[in-house]
Amino acid sequence: MFRAIGRWLIDDGGQDLVEYALLTGTVAAGGLLVFLVIALSMGVHYELWQTLQQAAWEPSPPCGC
C-alpha cells in the first residue's frame, strides 16, 4: 500500500494538463479584466462626448420674429 501511494505521489503524468489549465485561467482572467477596463473607458468617453454635444447645441430662433 505504501508503494502505491509513493508511486502516486511521484507520478507527474497529468502535470502538463494542470499547467495548461492554469495558463488558460490566467489568460482568461486577464482578458476579462482588459475587457472590463475598455468597456468602462468607452462608456465614460461616450458620456463625455454626449454631454459636450448637448452643451454645444444652440436652438434656432423661433420663426416669426
C-alpha positions, 0 to 999 in steps of 0.5 A: 500500500505504501508503494502505491501511494509513493508511486502516486505521489511521484507520478507527474503524468497529468502535470502538463494538463494542470499547467495548461489549465492554469495558463488558460485561467490566467489568460482568461482572467486577464482578458476579462479584466482588459475587457472590463477596463475598455468597456468602462473607458468607452462608456465614460468617453461616450458620456463625455462626448454626449454631454459636450454635444448637448452643451454645444447645441444652440436652438434656432430662433423661433420663426416669426420674429 
